[in-house]
Amino acid sequence: MQTAKQNFGENLQIQETLQNEENLRSDENPRSNLSNFLKAIFWQRTCRFLVMMVALLTCFAGSVPRSTAQSSTDALTFEKLKDLLANIGYTPNKLDDNWLQVVKESPTFTSKIRIGLSKDKTQVWFECRLTYIENTATIPASVWRKILAKNDEIGRATFSFSDQYKRIVLSMPLKNEGITAAQMRKEIDSFDQTLQKTYDLWDEKVILGKNGPKTELFPIPKKNPFEYKDLFKDPKKPIENPSTDPFKLFGNTGNAPVSLTGKWKVTAYQDQGQTFDIDSTKVFILEFTGNKMITRFNGDIKDESTYESRKSGENAQLDTTAKSGVVSLGIYKVTGKTLQICTSPAGSKIRPSEFKSNMDNKTILLTLEKVN
């Protein structure tokens, strides 16, 4: 035990002697002191720099959630979109859970514009479904080239063809973030202007040819404001001095359906399952006289076509013939003072079998009331 204590004491004495010698050498070497001073400054500044960087990164990381939350708050929901459109003077018509529709009026043009949200709610989409084309192979390639080339000139808007709806479609996206009333109004005006400026490209007479079938367009030029003009065309060869009994004219004596003679006011309209509002300030009348079906808008004659009717089972059949000779096949029924007409797209060889309109049968369903 005594020996261990002596060894410990000797070791401690040796360490103190070495430390004293080291201190003495440091005091005698100014270069060593300067080096230690510079090292201290370097590490001090390095620590300050690291502290500043950590603080900046913390602030930046903290700002990201706040920015995301703000963006989420400013994004439109379907109900907010509907309210925004109403606040800027439109009457949004809910087509389904994804789409609203507004009508944009101008002195020479009326556009029906669909507005909806993308599935992830990050985009607001503006869309207009235009000319109906049953068989795209019948359209010249030059027509398609002109339409596609226009995509380079119309900004965010794009022309495409929908296989589902068999229509040319004009669509335009808008980022769903902080959209104001003024911006929404501007976007609708811009989309409407694009429709008008490109009308000569998607006009049904250009796409289908002057002898092609006429189909209902969502935008309706004011030169023919009657929206349901698929059914009503100028006669190809009007029959002179028709019989006073229109059913004898077509050889239907003994099997004549209920007479359509008279004036009927359009009160409801469905196209491919979608119901469209009827403007109460605009009066659409169908007048059946002789073999003619005359379309009147606010009292003025807008269109004429020839028609033929016959009894077939429970339903009465109605065929309307356009100036081009294209026939629309339909059925109709009269219940008291109410008339219902259901027709297939112009040129279709399939006649409706029931008074329903949906995407599968692509039919148009009109409801009318007898005018005294």
VOBA-155315 format. One line per field, with one value per residue (C-alpha): x, y, z; residue number from 0. Coordinates in nm, 2 decimals. Layout:
u = [X;...] .
v = [Y;...] .
w = [Z;...] .
k = [NUM;...] .
END
This chain:
u = [0.00;0.28;0.46;0.14;0.10;0.46;0.42;0.10;0.27;0.57;0.34;0.15;0.47;0.59;0.27;0.28;0.64;0.56;0.26;0.48;0.73;0.46;0.33;0.67;0.73;0.40;0.49;0.82;0.67;0.45;0.37;0.19;-0.02;-0.11;-0.21;-0.44;-0.59;-0.67;-0.82;-1.05;-1.17;-1.23;-1.44;-1.63;-1.74;-1.81;-2.04;-2.22;-2.26;-2.41;-2.65;-2.77;-2.82;-3.02;-3.24;-3.30;-3.39;-3.63;-3.81;-3.83;-3.96;-4.22;-4.34;-4.42;-4.72;-4.86;-4.83;-5.00;-5.28;-5.34;-5.35;-5.60;-5.82;-5.83;-5.92;-6.28;-6.51;-6.80;-7.04;-6.80;-6.77;-7.14;-7.17;-6.88;-7.06;-7.39;-7.21;-7.08;-7.42;-7.46;-7.73;-7.53;-7.72;-7.60;-7.57;-7.44;-7.20;-6.90;-7.03;-7.21;-7.33;-7.36;-7.50;-7.28;-7.48;-7.33;-7.49;-7.42;-7.36;-7.49;-7.25;-7.33;-7.01;-6.95;-6.74;-6.62;-6.34;-6.08;-6.09;-5.81;-5.97;-5.65;-5.79;-6.10;-6.21;-6.40;-6.55;-6.79;-6.90;-6.95;-7.03;-7.17;-6.98;-7.11;-6.82;-6.49;-6.36;-6.61;-6.44;-6.16;-5.81;-5.77;-6.05;-5.88;-5.54;-5.69;-5.85;-5.53;-5.32;-5.54;-5.43;-5.10;-5.28;-5.54;-5.33;-5.45;-5.75;-5.74;-5.95;-6.00;-6.25;-6.44;-6.51;-6.76;-6.97;-6.87;-6.83;-6.55;-6.46;-6.30;-6.16;-5.94;-5.78;-5.73;-5.53;-5.77;-5.59;-5.71;-5.95;-6.13;-6.47;-6.29;-6.06;-6.35;-6.54;-6.23;-6.17;-6.53;-6.51;-6.18;-6.32;-6.63;-6.41;-6.21;-6.54;-6.65;-6.31;-6.29;-6.65;-6.56;-6.35;-6.61;-6.93;-7.13;-7.17;-6.79;-6.73;-7.02;-7.06;-7.36;-7.56;-7.46;-7.70;-7.75;-7.70;-7.76;-7.47;-7.39;-7.30;-7.59;-7.52;-7.79;-7.86;-8.07;-8.15;-8.38;-8.18;-8.36;-8.31;-8.22;-8.58;-8.68;-8.54;-8.66;-8.85;-8.66;-8.96;-9.27;-9.58;-9.83;-10.19;-10.16;-10.47;-10.68;-10.63;-10.25;-10.27;-10.44;-10.15;-9.92;-10.15;-10.23;-10.61;-10.77;-10.45;-10.41;-10.26;-10.38;-10.36;-10.08;-10.25;-10.21;-9.95;-9.75;-9.52;-9.19;-9.19;-8.91;-8.60;-8.36;-8.06;-7.87;-8.01;-7.93;-8.21;-8.18;-8.37;-8.62;-8.59;-8.93;-8.87;-8.83;-9.13;-9.06;-9.36;-9.40;-9.69;-9.81;-10.01;-10.07;-9.74;-9.53;-9.38;-9.30;-9.07;-9.15;-8.93;-9.10;-9.35;-9.10;-9.07;-8.72;-8.74;-8.97;-8.96;-9.19;-9.32;-9.49;-9.68;-9.82;-9.96;-9.74;-9.84;-9.88;-9.67;-9.72;-9.42;-9.30;-9.05;-8.91;-8.72;-8.46;-8.39;-8.09;-8.32;-8.18;-8.46;-8.49;-8.69;-8.90;-9.21;-9.47;-9.78;-10.05;-10.20;-10.47;-10.30;-9.95;-9.73;-9.41;-9.17;-8.86;-8.62;-8.29;-8.00;-8.05;-7.95;-7.98;-8.15;-8.27;-8.60;-8.65;-8.86;-8.95;-8.99;-8.65;-8.33;-7.99;-7.63;-7.69;-7.96;-7.84;-8.21;-8.37;-8.69;-8.93;-9.23;-9.49;-9.82;-10.11;-10.15;-10.51] .
v = [0.00;0.24;0.17;0.24;0.57;0.66;0.57;0.78;1.07;1.05;1.02;1.33;1.52;1.42;1.54;1.88;1.93;1.85;2.09;2.37;2.31;2.32;2.65;2.79;2.70;2.86;3.18;3.18;3.11;3.40;3.21;2.95;3.22;3.38;3.04;2.97;3.32;3.27;2.93;3.07;3.35;3.09;2.86;3.15;3.28;2.93;2.87;3.20;3.11;2.77;2.92;3.17;2.89;2.68;2.98;3.06;2.69;2.68;3.00;2.86;2.52;2.70;2.91;2.62;2.48;2.83;2.88;2.55;2.62;2.96;2.80;2.54;2.80;3.01;2.71;2.69;2.41;2.32;2.53;2.82;2.81;2.82;3.12;3.30;3.27;3.39;3.69;3.81;3.81;3.46;3.20;2.88;2.57;2.25;1.98;1.72;1.68;1.80;2.07;2.40;2.58;2.95;3.14;3.42;3.68;3.92;4.13;3.86;3.54;3.33;3.07;2.79;2.74;2.45;2.53;2.26;2.14;1.87;1.55;1.67;2.02;2.19;2.32;2.50;2.39;2.58;2.37;2.39;2.08;2.18;2.00;1.64;1.40;1.05;0.92;1.11;0.93;1.12;1.45;1.57;1.56;1.93;2.02;1.85;2.00;2.35;2.29;2.14;2.42;2.67;2.53;2.71;3.04;3.03;3.03;2.79;2.69;2.36;2.19;1.82;1.55;1.35;0.99;0.97;1.26;1.24;1.62;1.87;2.02;2.35;2.34;2.57;2.52;2.77;2.71;2.68;2.93;3.26;3.32;3.65;3.76;4.00;3.72;3.47;3.73;3.79;3.42;3.37;3.67;3.54;3.19;3.33;3.54;3.23;3.06;3.35;3.39;3.03;2.98;2.94;2.63;2.44;2.56;2.26;2.38;2.38;2.05;1.85;2.03;2.23;1.91;1.75;1.69;1.98;1.91;2.12;2.34;2.47;2.81;2.95;3.24;3.50;3.47;3.16;3.19;2.90;2.65;2.33;2.38;2.01;1.93;2.22;2.30;2.46;2.21;2.07;2.09;2.24;2.07;2.30;2.30;2.03;1.84;1.99;1.66;1.62;1.25;1.18;1.36;1.08;0.79;0.73;0.73;0.49;0.48;0.85;0.95;1.23;1.55;1.80;2.08;2.41;2.60;2.45;2.63;2.47;2.44;2.18;2.06;1.77;1.67;1.35;1.34;1.70;1.94;2.29;2.59;2.77;3.14;3.28;3.60;3.41;3.23;2.93;2.80;2.51;2.55;2.24;2.33;2.12;1.93;2.21;2.25;2.62;2.74;3.08;3.28;3.57;3.57;3.57;3.28;3.13;2.79;2.56;2.19;1.93;1.65;1.32;1.14;0.79;0.56;0.27;0.06;0.27;0.56;0.79;0.84;1.18;1.23;1.57;1.64;1.92;2.11;1.89;1.59;1.46;1.30;1.31;1.01;1.06;0.96;1.18;1.17;1.41;1.40;1.67;2.00;1.85;1.73;1.53;1.48;1.26;1.24;1.08;1.29;1.41;1.14;0.86;0.54;0.44;0.57;0.63;0.36;0.56;0.92;0.94;1.13;1.00;0.96;0.61;0.70;1.06;1.17;1.50;1.53;1.83;1.90;2.15;2.30;2.38;2.75;2.86] .
w = [0.00;0.09;-0.24;-0.44;-0.27;-0.35;-0.71;-0.75;-0.59;-0.82;-1.13;-1.02;-0.97;-1.31;-1.48;-1.30;-1.41;-1.78;-1.77;-1.63;-1.90;-2.17;-2.03;-2.02;-2.39;-2.48;-2.31;-2.48;-2.83;-2.96;-3.28;-3.08;-2.90;-3.23;-3.38;-3.08;-3.11;-3.48;-3.42;-3.15;-3.38;-3.66;-3.45;-3.30;-3.64;-3.77;-3.48;-3.54;-3.91;-3.82;-3.57;-3.84;-4.10;-3.85;-3.77;-4.14;-4.22;-3.93;-4.05;-4.40;-4.29;-4.07;-4.36;-4.59;-4.40;-4.36;-4.74;-4.81;-4.57;-4.73;-5.08;-4.96;-4.80;-5.12;-5.35;-5.47;-5.38;-5.60;-5.39;-5.37;-5.75;-5.78;-5.54;-5.72;-6.06;-5.90;-5.75;-6.09;-6.24;-6.39;-6.31;-6.28;-6.39;-6.21;-6.48;-6.24;-5.95;-6.16;-6.39;-6.38;-6.69;-6.75;-7.05;-7.19;-7.39;-7.65;-7.93;-8.19;-8.00;-7.72;-7.56;-7.32;-7.11;-6.87;-6.57;-6.32;-6.10;-6.18;-5.97;-5.74;-5.72;-5.83;-6.16;-6.27;-6.62;-6.88;-7.15;-7.45;-7.64;-8.00;-8.33;-8.30;-8.54;-8.56;-8.78;-8.77;-9.07;-9.29;-9.20;-9.44;-9.29;-9.39;-9.15;-8.85;-8.94;-8.93;-8.59;-8.44;-8.58;-8.40;-8.06;-8.10;-8.12;-7.85;-7.53;-7.26;-7.45;-7.65;-7.92;-7.89;-7.99;-7.73;-7.82;-7.53;-7.65;-8.02;-8.02;-8.09;-7.75;-7.66;-7.30;-7.09;-6.74;-6.47;-6.15;-5.86;-5.63;-5.51;-5.79;-5.75;-5.90;-6.14;-6.26;-6.31;-6.51;-6.72;-6.78;-6.90;-7.13;-7.27;-7.33;-7.50;-7.73;-7.83;-7.92;-8.13;-8.31;-8.40;-8.50;-8.87;-8.77;-8.57;-8.74;-8.84;-9.20;-9.23;-9.04;-9.19;-9.52;-9.64;-9.70;-9.37;-9.08;-8.84;-8.47;-8.16;-8.07;-7.72;-7.85;-8.06;-8.30;-8.27;-8.64;-8.54;-8.17;-8.15;-7.94;-8.05;-8.42;-8.48;-8.55;-8.76;-9.11;-9.43;-9.65;-9.95;-10.18;-10.02;-10.13;-10.29;-10.18;-9.92;-9.81;-9.53;-9.35;-9.31;-9.24;-9.57;-9.73;-9.62;-9.68;-9.31;-9.34;-9.09;-8.88;-8.80;-8.47;-8.25;-8.46;-8.40;-8.58;-8.39;-8.19;-7.91;-7.66;-7.55;-7.17;-7.11;-7.30;-7.24;-7.45;-7.39;-7.03;-6.94;-6.86;-6.98;-6.83;-7.05;-7.04;-6.94;-7.14;-7.46;-7.62;-7.85;-8.05;-8.28;-8.52;-8.71;-9.02;-9.33;-9.37;-9.23;-8.88;-8.83;-8.55;-8.40;-8.16;-7.99;-8.27;-8.56;-8.79;-8.76;-8.93;-9.12;-9.20;-9.34;-9.12;-9.15;-8.87;-8.84;-8.57;-8.47;-8.17;-7.86;-7.98;-8.27;-8.50;-8.62;-8.90;-8.98;-9.31;-9.35;-9.66;-9.72;-9.71;-9.38;-9.17;-8.79;-8.66;-8.35;-8.15;-7.98;-7.76;-7.67;-7.32;-7.28;-7.37;-7.32;-7.61;-7.58;-7.87;-7.85;-8.15;-8.23;-8.37;-8.72;-8.97;-8.72;-8.84;-8.49;-8.37;-8.00;-7.83;-7.51;-7.39;-7.22;-7.29;-7.18;-7.30;-7.43;-7.68;-7.74;-7.79;-7.74;-7.54;-7.57;-7.36;-7.50;-7.40;-7.64;-7.71;-7.73] .
k = [0;1;2;3;4;5;6;7;8;9;10;11;12;13;14;15;16;17;18;19;20;21;22;23;24;25;26;27;28;29;30;31;32;33;34;35;36;37;38;39;40;41;42;43;44;45;46;47;48;49;50;51;52;53;54;55;56;57;58;59;60;61;62;63;64;65;66;67;68;69;70;71;72;73;74;75;76;77;78;79;80;81;82;83;84;85;86;87;88;89;90;91;92;93;94;95;96;97;98;99;100;101;102;103;104;105;106;107;108;109;110;111;112;113;114;115;116;117;118;119;120;121;122;123;124;125;126;127;128;129;130;131;132;133;134;135;136;137;138;139;140;141;142;143;144;145;146;147;148;149;150;151;152;153;154;155;156;157;158;159;160;161;162;163;164;165;166;167;168;169;170;171;172;173;174;175;176;177;178;179;180;181;182;183;184;185;186;187;188;189;190;191;192;193;194;195;196;197;198;199;200;201;202;203;204;205;206;207;208;209;210;211;212;213;214;215;216;217;218;219;220;221;222;223;224;225;226;227;228;229;230;231;232;233;234;235;236;237;238;239;240;241;242;243;244;245;246;247;248;249;250;251;252;253;254;255;256;257;258;259;260;261;262;263;264;265;266;267;268;269;270;271;272;273;274;275;276;277;278;279;280;281;282;283;284;285;286;287;288;289;290;291;292;293;294;295;296;297;298;299;300;301;302;303;304;305;306;307;308;309;310;311;312;313;314;315;316;317;318;319;320;321;322;323;324;325;326;327;328;329;330;331;332;333;334;335;336;337;338;339;340;341;342;343;344;345;346;347;348;349;350;351;352;353;354;355;356;357;358;359;360;361;362;363;364;365;366;367;368;369;370;371] .
END
